[in-house]
Amino acid sequence: MDDKIKNPEFLGDIDNVLHPDEMFDRQVAYQTVRVKIIDKLIK
């Protein structure tokens, strides 16, 4: 997952889903998912 967050193609997928005026910080979103979900699944 850490590699995917650096992949422009992977990161570009969200652009088609969000409204153009919507503010979205990919790094903040990734860290939130990482801490709240992924880290718990790895344990």
C-alpha positions as CSV (number, residue, x, y, z in Angstrom):
1,M,0.0,0.0,0.0
2,D,2.9,2.4,0.7
3,D,4.1,1.9,-2.8
4,K,0.6,2.6,-4.3
5,I,0.4,6.0,-2.6
6,K,3.4,7.1,-4.7
7,N,1.9,5.8,-8.0
8,P,0.4,8.6,-10.1
9,E,-2.0,6.2,-11.9
10,F,-3.3,4.9,-8.6
11,L,-3.6,8.5,-7.2
12,G,-5.4,9.7,-10.3
13,D,-8.3,7.3,-9.9
14,I,-9.9,9.4,-7.2
15,D,-10.0,12.5,-9.5
16,N,-12.8,10.8,-11.5
17,V,-14.9,10.2,-8.4
18,L,-14.7,13.5,-6.6
19,H,-16.5,16.7,-7.6
20,P,-13.9,19.2,-9.0
21,D,-14.6,21.6,-6.2
22,E,-14.1,19.0,-3.5
23,M,-11.0,19.4,-1.4
24,F,-9.2,16.1,-0.8
25,D,-5.7,15.6,0.7
26,R,-4.5,12.1,-0.4
27,Q,-1.8,12.0,2.2
28,V,-4.1,12.8,5.1
29,A,-6.6,10.3,3.8
30,Y,-4.0,7.6,3.4
31,Q,-2.6,8.1,6.9
32,T,-6.1,8.0,8.4
33,V,-6.8,4.7,6.6
34,R,-3.4,3.3,7.5
35,V,-3.8,4.0,11.2
36,K,-7.5,3.1,11.6
37,I,-7.7,0.1,9.3
38,I,-4.6,-1.3,7.7
39,D,-2.4,-1.4,10.8
40,K,-5.1,-3.2,12.7
41,L,-5.4,-5.8,9.9
42,I,-1.7,-6.5,10.0
43,K,-1.6,-7.2,13.7
